[in-house]
Amino acid sequence: MTAAYIYLVVAIVFEVIATSALKACEGFTKVGPSSIVVLGYMASFYFFSIVLKTMPVGVAYAIWCGLGIIMVTLVGVFLYGQTPDLPAVLGMVLIMSGVGVINYFSKTIVH
């Protein structure tokens, strides 16, 4: 695994933390969760900017979105009891399939 992938995973984890805290901050009316949102997104964009030094933006963003969707959905299931229905799961499978195609077959990606 290259450094770009490691930084991308770190960026995604911070983004998932920040996105998950959005529900808890209740429209930025709660200081603690609001701080997590702001700091999480700042860290996420910082690490994502490092990724973009070596990885094409479209590829990096596709991976970010695909993994972010799955991880945020899992947080929603376990933290907030939000179970996706079959069409939502099917859509996520299709998104992840696209990310897999990019990762394994694209010539523009860093390996």
Stockholm file with secondary structure:
# STOCKHOLM 1.0

chainA/1-111         MTAAYIYLVVAIVFEVIATSALKACEGFTKVGPSSIVVLGYMASFYFFSIVLKTMPVGVAYAIWCGLGIIMVTLVGVFLYGQTPDLPAVLGMVLIMSGVGVINYFSKTIVH
#=GR chainA/1-111 SS CCHHHHHHHHHHHHHHHHHHHHHHHTTTTSHHHHHHHHHHHHHHHHHHHHHTTTSCHHHHHHHHHHHHHHHHHHHHHHHHCCCCCHHHHHHHHHHHHHHHHHHHHCSSSCC
#=GC SS_cons         CCHHHHHHHHHHHHHHHHHHHHHHHTTTTSHHHHHHHHHHHHHHHHHHHHHTTTSCHHHHHHHHHHHHHHHHHHHHHHHHCCCCCHHHHHHHHHHHHHHHHHHHHCSSSCC
//
